[in-house]
């Protein structure tokens, strides 16, 4: 099983804290969620890349990974109502979408298989 909490960015929260913090099969998993309202017009334009994360978010993800946790970027593709699992540090392009598009349940199942 798993346990997930949604964090909220406020003036009292630590900057860069990922949106979702989870315990999956006893492992710490952090997920930074990005909303993609429309797909890029050019197929060569990345759908999701490190450019969508702030410097503080990337530093936090790096610290989580250095300490043995797992961290992902998760993109919600609004027009398709699908999720993309993004390993931060890689780029997912438009041509990669079919194999990476997931329902929310499939996203959770895939993360559970990877941790």
N, C-alpha and C positions, 0 to 999 in steps of 0.2 A: 504494500500500500504506500500511500504518500500523504504528506501534510503540506499545504501551501498557504502562505499569507501574502496579501497585497499590501505593499507599502505605499504611503502617501507622501509626496514631496511638500514639506512645510518649512517654515523658518526654523523649526526645532529639529528637523530631520538632518541626518548626515548627508551632505551632497554626494551624489554619485551612487547612492544605494540603489541596487536593481529593483525593478517594479515588483517582481515576484521572488519570494524566498521560499525554498521548499526543502523538505527532508524526504528523499525518495530512496527506499531500500537502505536506510541508514546513512545515506550520503547527502552532503550539503550541496544543493543546486540553486544557483541564482539565475534569473532570467530578466533581461532588459527588453521591454516590449516596445515596438515601433509600429505605428499605424501608417500604412501605405495607401493613400487615397486613390491613386491611379498608377498604372504601370508606365514606365518610361516609353516614349514614342519609338526610340531607337532600340533594337534588340541587343545592341552591344553595350547599352547603358546599364550599369548594375542596378538591380532592384534594391539590394541592401549591401552596404559596405561599411567599413569603419568610419566613414565620413559622417554617418548619421548619429554617431555617439560623441558625447562631449569628452574632453580630455579627462575630466574627473571620472566619468563612467568607465572609460577604458582603463584608467589606473586602478579603479576599484575591482574591475573584472580581473585584471592582472594579479592583484593581491589575493583574490579568492583562489585563482588557479595555483599560485605559488604555494598556498597553504593546503593544497590537496582537494579543494572544492572544485565543482564543475560550474561553468558559467556559459550561458548562451544568449545570443540575441534572438528574439522571436518577433517576426514581422507578421502583422495581420494585413492581408491583402484585401481591402474592403470590397472592390468590385467582384472578386471571386469568392468572398466569404471563406477564405482559406488561410492557414497559418504556414509560415516558413520557419524552419529551425535554422539558425545561422550560427555557426561556430565563429566567434569573434576572431578576426585576424584573416578571415577568408572573405571572398566576395561571391555573392550569388547573383548571377545575371539572368536576364529574361529567358534565355534558352535553357537554363537549369530548372525553371519552375515546375514542369510536370513531375519530376522525381522528388521535388522538395515540397510540393503543395500537400498539406495535410489538414484533416479536420482537427478540431481541438482534441478530441479523444485520441486520434491517431498520433498527434503531437505528444501527448502525455505518455502514450504507450511506447513511442519511440525513445523518449527520454528515459523511461524506466528500463528499456532494454540496454541503453548505453551506459547507465551508471552501475 
